[in-house]
Amino acid sequence: MKQYRFTVTAIAAATVMLAACGGSDNETDEETDNGTRPVISARSNFDVTQIDKSIPACQDFNAHVNRKWADSIEISDDASSIDQFAELSEQSQAVQRQIAQNGGSDPYSQLVSSYYRVALDEAAPDRAGVTPLIPQFAKIDAIRDTASLAAYLTGSAGDGRAILFKASAAPGFADATRHIAMLAPARLSLPTRDTYLDPAQAETREAFVASAARSFELTGMPQGDAHAAARKVLDFETRLATVSPTEEQSNEPGGVKDMVSIPEANRLTPPLDWNAFFRAQGVSSPESFAMPHQAFYSELGKMMTSVPLDQWKAALRYSLIHAASMYLSRALREEEFNFYDKTLKGMQAEQERPDQILAGFSQEDGILSRAMGAAYAGKAFSPAAVAATQVIVNDMRAAFRARLRASEWLSPQTTARALEKEQAMVFKIGAPKDGPDVSQLKLPGTSYFNNAMAVLAFDHKTEMARIGKAVDRDEWSIGPHIVNGTYSPQDNSVVLTAAILQPPYLDLKADPALNYGGIGTVIAHEITHGFDTAGSKFDAAGNESDWWQNGDKARFEARVARLNRQFDAYEVLPGLRVNSALTEVENIADLGGLSTARDALALRLAREPSADRPVDGYTQQQRNFLAWARNWRNKATEATIRDDVATDVHAPGKFRANGPVSNLPSFAAAFACAPGAPMARLPEDRVTIW
């Protein structure tokens, strides 16, 4: 099921080494308990000289805090954006690079290093050319009728290759203690449904056809045939796009309504035998499984009997090339870069090969990511950071509970259920206690492609083995080496990774305001996700449940609608506005997170009145908001901005910084904003939810 993340900035995104972001000359230099220095290398505290006083805080708080930084920073050619998460990801990657290059005595470092060393050999894929794909091409060429097409789709899924849809294990909706099987449509080749259907994006579609044709040529198809095949791919995917979920629908949580039996699924997609499908996954057929977005599968079934086989073969062949290009020849990788990164995102140069490979250790929640996470934790885990974070977690939780009790719109019954859910939340901080079992993974060692396919098959087998089994509540959904925080509604748990527990989010030398505006807002944001329009559909145990009184749900939805109207009014670029239907849950979490963090800081300062003092001319309350805005400093190419508005569940950084503060009377008071100023909405226009 969807994991709601504080940011979708992936470690796989381009990251560059930047100048230190703070104003102090003090660098974190203490050692961890295991004698190694932590990953922390960013400057401590907050550089107030970067504040642009020519732009009043009450006029545009994001520009007030971040404009000088944005004007001084350049996006490197091998990136399409830069933000605070990317800065920290580069620091994490520095540790990961050491692990990959040097290995170690532990099994996790050894696995990472052996995989990495084979992947570094760039000459081998060029020598192999298209050879690794020939067996799969032969299977595609052997498709002769609907039955053999169904067999191919089923068999490919059994290998772990999600061509058109992917099977996974997820906590059950009615019983979150046991895994169920869940299907999800695979992403098509172009970024969004609208990319296929919007007349204004015809140029992008033609660029895709040209790129797909070149990929076909590079894998041995004659030029004339390649262009015709590429056109067939676009037509095929366009038909699927008409029934594919929108970005908004893709981010909705599944539910009991999505459960189907094997006979029901067979009636929905007659050419596919779902008993055969589950046999191919190596598991017994479940009594029922989750199939969200059923219109997609219904249309897929119709296409299996109505679309010519040569068009199917073209689509399957391109899907295979596209998925495997990272492990193949330089020419294929360059073609992928030219379209997917340069054309679609505005990047000017590819990342260095080592960085591309390292990104693969964080893209999926699989054995490589878990192994890298365990190795990273052995070098960069800081017990002091975890202890400091736990104190902040306690304050955030206390503040959130107080806000629930003081809510003017919740009934006593719903308040009690909400408190029950918050009190049941589990917080996983730093790193898991135990690493994964890597003993059963045997890497062929013969090529990057073969190693990658072995890992893919291993991960899929591991995932499928969970179906019907008990959910391990101690398992982490994200590795400690990834800079992020997550909330899982069916686990009712928050994960805060070791890689995010460092400056500027958590600075052991900073005053409370900065830490509560940094990691504190991350924590409170994730808590709020348990009560947004998606998370609120699940109870304290993670089961789908309507625990709201009817009047409360209506009042909640009315407040969310008002917040949505605020965000829909934000113009990102001329004629391009924020899509609140896509960003809704994150906007709720940002507003609740900042509101809660402000209250939690008050709790901390009440306990430690000596800390309630100005620093660098700013009060603790002001510095709390300054840290919040700094979280969202961002610079991106126009192509990436447009792509993010279409696909990212988070609003652009400017509006994440400005939107919540404009609703907080405490911000207006801290910066003496006149009522009605851009950052100080009138009382009747403010929105408070949690």
Rosetta blueprint (number, residue, H / E / L):
1 M L
2 K L
3 Q L
4 Y E
5 R E
6 F L
7 T L
8 V L
9 T L
10 A L
11 I L
12 A L
13 A L
14 A L
15 T L
16 V L
17 M L
18 L L
19 A L
20 A L
21 C L
22 G L
23 G L
24 S L
25 D L
26 N L
27 E E
28 T L
29 D L
30 E L
31 E L
32 T L
33 D L
34 N L
35 G L
36 T L
37 R L
38 P L
39 V L
40 I L
41 S L
42 A L
43 R E
44 S L
45 N L
46 F L
47 D L
48 V H
49 T H
50 Q H
51 I L
52 D L
53 K L
54 S L
55 I L
56 P L
57 A L
58 C L
59 Q L
60 D L
61 F H
62 N H
63 A H
64 H H
65 V H
66 N H
67 R H
68 K H
69 W H
70 A H
71 D H
72 S H
73 I L
74 E L
75 I L
76 S L
77 D L
78 D L
79 A L
80 S L
81 S E
82 I E
83 D E
84 Q H
85 F H
86 A H
87 E H
88 L H
89 S H
90 E H
91 Q H
92 S H
93 Q H
94 A H
95 V H
96 Q H
97 R H
98 Q H
99 I H
100 A H
101 Q H
102 N H
103 G L
104 G L
105 S L
106 D L
107 P H
108 Y H
109 S H
110 Q H
111 L H
112 V H
113 S H
114 S H
115 Y H
116 Y H
117 R H
118 V H
119 A H
120 L H
121 D L
122 E L
123 A H
124 A H
125 P H
126 D H
127 R H
128 A H
129 G L
130 V L
131 T H
132 P H
133 L H
134 I H
135 P H
136 Q H
137 F H
138 A H
139 K H
140 I H
141 D H
142 A L
143 I L
144 R L
145 D L
146 T H
147 A H
148 S H
149 L H
150 A H
151 A H
152 Y H
153 L H
154 T H
155 G H
156 S H
157 A H
158 G H
159 D L
160 G L
161 R L
162 A L
163 I L
164 L L
165 F E
166 K E
167 A E
168 S E
169 A E
170 A E
171 P E
172 G L
173 F L
174 A L
175 D L
176 A L
177 T L
178 R E
179 H E
180 I E
181 A E
182 M E
183 L E
184 A E
185 P E
186 A L
187 R L
188 L L
189 S L
190 L L
191 P L
192 T L
193 R H
194 D H
195 T H
196 Y H
197 L H
198 D L
199 P H
200 A H
201 Q H
202 A H
203 E H
204 T H
205 R H
206 E H
207 A H
208 F H
209 V H
210 A H
211 S H
212 A H
213 A H
214 R H
215 S H
216 F H
217 E H
218 L H
219 T L
220 G L
221 M L
222 P L
223 Q H
224 G H
225 D H
226 A H
227 H H
228 A H
229 A H
230 A H
231 R H
232 K H
233 V H
234 L H
235 D H
236 F H
237 E H
238 T H
239 R H
240 L H
241 A H
242 T L
243 V L
244 S L
245 P L
246 T L
247 E H
248 E H
249 Q H
250 S H
251 N L
252 E L
253 P L
254 G L
255 G L
256 V H
257 K H
258 D H
259 M E
260 V E
261 S E
262 I H
263 P H
264 E H
265 A H
266 N H
267 R H
268 L H
269 T L
270 P L
271 P L
272 L L
273 D L
274 W H
275 N H
276 A H
277 F H
278 F H
279 R H
280 A H
281 Q L
282 G L
283 V L
284 S L
285 S L
286 P L
287 E L
288 S E
289 F E
290 A E
291 M L
292 P L
293 H L
294 Q H
295 A H
296 F H
297 Y H
298 S H
299 E H
300 L H
301 G H
302 K H
303 M H
304 M H
305 T H
306 S H
307 V L
308 P L
309 L H
310 D H
311 Q H
312 W H
313 K H
314 A H
315 A H
316 L H
317 R H
318 Y H
319 S H
320 L H
321 I H
322 H H
323 A H
324 A H
325 S H
326 M H
327 Y H
328 L L
329 S L
330 R H
331 A H
332 L H
333 R H
334 E H
335 E H
336 E H
337 F H
338 N H
339 F H
340 Y H
341 D H
342 K H
343 T H
344 L H
345 K H
346 G L
347 M L
348 Q L
349 A L
350 E L
351 Q L
352 E L
353 R H
354 P H
355 D H
356 Q H
357 I H
358 L H
359 A H
360 G L
361 F L
362 S L
363 Q L
364 E L
365 D L
366 G L
367 I H
368 L H
369 S H
370 R H
371 A H
372 M H
373 G H
374 A H
375 A H
376 Y H
377 A H
378 G H
379 K H
380 A H
381 F L
382 S L
383 P H
384 A H
385 A H
386 V H
387 A H
388 A H
389 T H
390 Q H
391 V H
392 I H
393 V H
394 N H
395 D H
396 M H
397 R H
398 A H
399 A H
400 F H
401 R H
402 A H
403 R H
404 L H
405 R H
406 A H
407 S L
408 E L
409 W L
410 L L
411 S L
412 P H
413 Q H
414 T H
415 T H
416 A H
417 R H
418 A H
419 L H
420 E H
421 K H
422 E H
423 Q H
424 A H
425 M L
426 V E
427 F E
428 K E
429 I E
430 G E
431 A L
432 P L
433 K L
434 D L
435 G L
436 P L
437 D L
438 V L
439 S L
440 Q L
441 L L
442 K L
443 L L
444 P L
445 G L
446 T L
447 S L
448 Y H
449 F H
450 N H
451 N H
452 A H
453 M H
454 A H
455 V H
456 L H
457 A H
458 F H
459 D H
460 H H
461 K H
462 T H
463 E H
464 M H
465 A L
466 R L
467 I L
468 G L
469 K L
470 A E
471 V L
472 D L
473 R L
474 D L
475 E L
476 W L
477 S L
478 I L
479 G L
480 P L
481 H L
482 I L
483 V L
484 N L
485 G E
486 T E
487 Y E
488 S E
489 P L
490 Q L
491 D L
492 N L
493 S E
494 V E
495 V E
496 L E
497 T E
498 A H
499 A H
500 I H
501 L L
502 Q L
503 P L
504 P L
505 Y L
506 L L
507 D L
508 L L
509 K L
510 A L
511 D L
512 P H
513 A H
514 L H
515 N H
516 Y H
517 G H
518 G L
519 I H
520 G H
521 T H
522 V H
523 I H
524 A H
525 H H
526 E H
527 I H
528 T H
529 H H
530 G L
531 F L
532 D L
533 T L
534 A L
535 G H
536 S H
537 K H
538 F E
539 D L
540 A L
541 A L
542 G L
543 N L
544 E E
545 S L
546 D L
547 W L
548 W L
549 Q L
550 N H
551 G H
552 D H
553 K H
554 A H
555 R H
556 F H
557 E H
558 A H
559 R H
560 V H
561 A H
562 R H
563 L H
564 N H
565 R H
566 Q H
567 F H
568 D H
569 A L
570 Y L
571 E E
572 V E
573 L E
574 P L
575 G L
576 L E
577 R E
578 V L
579 N L
580 S H
581 A H
582 L H
583 T H
584 E H
585 V H
586 E H
587 N H
588 I H
589 A H
590 D H
591 L H
592 G H
593 G H
594 L H
595 S H
596 T H
597 A H
598 R H
599 D H
600 A H
601 L H
602 A H
603 L H
604 R H
605 L H
606 A H
607 R H
608 E L
609 P H
610 S H
611 A H
612 D L
613 R L
614 P L
615 V E
616 D L
617 G L
618 Y E
619 T L
620 Q H
621 Q H
622 Q H
623 R H
624 N H
625 F H
626 L H
627 A H
628 W H
629 A H
630 R H
631 N H
632 W L
633 R L
634 N E
635 K E
636 A E
637 T L
638 E H
639 A H
640 T H
641 I H
642 R H
643 D H
644 D H
645 V H
646 A H
647 T H
648 D L
649 V L
650 H L
651 A L
652 P L
653 G H
654 K H
655 F H
656 R H
657 A H
658 N H
659 G H
660 P H
661 V H
662 S L
663 N L
664 L L
665 P H
666 S H
667 F H
668 A H
669 A H
670 A H
671 F L
672 A L
673 C L
674 A L
675 P L
676 G L
677 A L
678 P L
679 M L
680 A L
681 R L
682 L L
683 P H
684 E H
685 D H
686 R L
687 V L
688 T L
689 I L
690 W L
